[in-house]
Amino acid sequence: MARSYNPEKYRLDKQEALTKAYPELVKVEQLALQYAPINVNWYNPHFVLQPATGQFLDIHQYFYQVISAFPNKASDAAGVRLLYNLWETNSQKIVGVLRISSDFLRLGPRDKYLGLTKGFEDRKQVTLQLKGVIPLPPFNQMAGGKLLTALAFSNNVQQEIRTKGQFCGLSVCSIYGESIIYDRIPYLKFLGETVKGTGVYFGPTATNYREFIEGKEDVLKMIDRPDSEIIKWWQPLYERRLAKVPHDASIEEFKITSKVKPMAQNLF
């Protein structure tokens, strides 16, 4: 069952979130636009996922707010929180942002699939969640969301996750049931929908995730997924899309002042 969409409420929520997040909006915007994916040679790309730190954390936050359909909530900052930028290194442009954070304590389809029965919440949380998969235009039309999602399961990301604790997999939620972004990603399985119609996916990051959940083993054995393997799987999807979509985005697509004009009028 699809949720109702209220454009005015969405606009006001985003305006409030942006106003709180960016008191120096113009400065952040000018910096971020230098790294927007404009004039990228999409026929010879090289992609690298890197943690968002320093000024590139500000840029990550900016792109997330401008492109994402859902502004930040206070709860996003609680628990584990890992933020990444996907770079096209030949052009030194950011083509997507990725967020991984603490999972829901209860999530029906996930809990049923993993056997997280009533009372399990008393134990340490064992999964994390992808809470932001944002490919920037025009990469969003080139299967960019699939690459961002798949790279969350890569060795580099999982090694950083291990510094936060032992987590055996990643869940992903799609507000309208099954999602074209997560469909056919080999690391994810669609588990069904919640009572409110939200689609739930799960992907293990350890070979012994069930034994770990059941308490039979104490140490997780990470699944080996190098970046090169992931990109090799994704490349044919990218090449099929590349011939069918425009290769350039307008700089206006990345400007908060273009996206949220009422807010811009109040700020400047």
Secondary structure as UniProt FT lines:
FT   HELIX           7..21
FT   TURN            23..24
FT   HELIX           25..33
FT   TURN            34..35
FT   TURN            42..43
FT   STRAND          47..51
FT   HELIX           55..67
FT   HELIX           74..77
FT   STRAND          81..88
FT   TURN            89..92
FT   STRAND          93..102
FT   HELIX           108..114
FT   TURN            118..119
FT   HELIX           120..122
FT   STRAND          127..135
FT   TURN            137..138
FT   HELIX           139..141
FT   TURN            142..143
FT   HELIX           144..151
FT   TURN            152..153
FT   HELIX           155..162
FT   TURN            163..164
FT   STRAND          169..174
FT   TURN            175..176
FT   TURN            180..184
FT   TURN            186..187
FT   STRAND          189..193
FT   TURN            195..196
FT   STRAND          199..204
FT   TURN            207..208
FT   HELIX           209..213
FT   TURN            214..215
FT   HELIX           227..242
FT   TURN            243..244
FT   HELIX           251..254
FT   HELIX           256..259
FT   HELIX           261..267
//
